[in-house]
């Protein structure tokens, strides 16, 4: 006796992959998760660059040693 015979496999496919709601959620997750990760990485990089620019500008205003 086979655990997953052809009929059970076809029924699982019909209930999941061919279900419009399931596919909409799956596509949304595949689309949104990478976007959220990329947005977080870009946001962190932006904040780091912003702080570096701010430090440079402050350093120009208040030089450490006068020549």
C-alpha angles and dihedrals in degrees: 000000000000116000095215107030124183095268094051091047092051091048092052090050091048093050096046118021096034093045109105094210093051092047092049091053092044093050091046091052093046089049100042105040096062090044091054092049093048091047091052093050093047091047092053091049090049092052092049093050091046091054091047091052090048091051091049092051092048089047090055092051095048109032115197097225129019114223 
